[in-house]
Amino acid sequence: MQFQLTGQQIEVTPALRAHAESRLDRLTRLDEKCLGLTMVLSLDKLQHCADATLSTTGAALHAAACGADMYASIDMVFDKLAAQLRRHRDKVTDKHQQEARDARQIG
């Protein structure tokens, strides 16, 4: 999976990059069809914000989170993306199972 991490008005330190990459394997375990993740870290006054877009086959999932700590914001974004990815995977799985049932009834 392609991973791009950028900072807006903040320098992306190796520690921030390592923390984000360590959370990335959680998404790849949920679904192998993830194509890429683009994450933007920004600093708005005292709010540390993380904004991420996950590209998968058939959908683009987006999540954003702000908090007092950048590490907590990154964790919240990955939690939101994981929940969205689970829902998307369940939708796709249910649709394929429904198509298989319909094909058996016709045939």
N, C-alpha and C positions, 0 to 999 in steps of 0.2 A: 504494500500500500504506500502511496505517495503521501508524505507529510510535510507541510509547509507551516512554519511558525514565524510570525513577524511581530514587531512591536511598533506601536504608534505612540510617540512621545515617551517611550520607555526602551531601555536597552534590554535585549533578551540575553540574559546571562546563561552560562552553561548549566547552572543549577536549575533554572526555570525550564530549559530545554529538556534536561534529563527527567525532570518531574513529569512533564507533558508526555514524553516518550514512554515513560514507565506506565502511564495510564492508558496509552494507546493500545497495548496488547489486550486489554479488556474488551475493546470494540472488535478487534479481529477475532477473538474467541467467540463472540456472539454471532458474527456473520463473516464468512470468508469472501463475500462478494463486495467488500468495501474497496472502492477505487482510490479515493484520496481524501485527505483531511486538510483543510485550510483553517488556521487559527490565528486570530489577531488579538494581541494583548495591548490594552490601552490604559492610560492613567488620566482620569478626569477629576481634578482637584484631589479629594481624598478617597475617591472610589477607584478601586482596581477592577477593571472589566476584562472579561475574556469572551470572545465572540468566535464561534466555530461553525463551519459548514462541512458536513460529511457527504461525500458523493458515493452513492451505491448504485447498483444496477436497478434502474427504474425509479429512483427518487433522489432528491437532494434534501438532507435533513439539516436544520439550522437550530442552534441554541446559543443563548447569551446569558451571562451571569455577572453580577457586580457584587463586590464585597469589600471589606476592610483589608483583606489579605489576598495577594495574587494567587498564592497556592490554593487557598480555599475557593477562589473563583474558578480556577482550572478544574478542581475536583467537582464543583457544581455543574460546570459545562459538560464534563464527561458523564456525570450521572444522568443529566437530561438527555444527552445523545444516546446513551445506552437504553434508556426507557423508550425513546422514539424508535430506535433500531429494533427493539423487541416487538413493538407494535407493528412496525412495517413488515418484519419477517413473518409475524403471525397472519397478517392480512394476505401476504403473498402465498403462504402455505395453505391457508383456508381456501383461497381462490383455486389453486391447483387441485386440491382435494375435491372441491365441488365440480370442477371440470371433469375429473376422472370418474366421479359418480354418474354424471350426466352421460358420459361416453359409454359406460357400462349399461345404462338403462336403454340407450338407443340401440346398441349393438346386440 
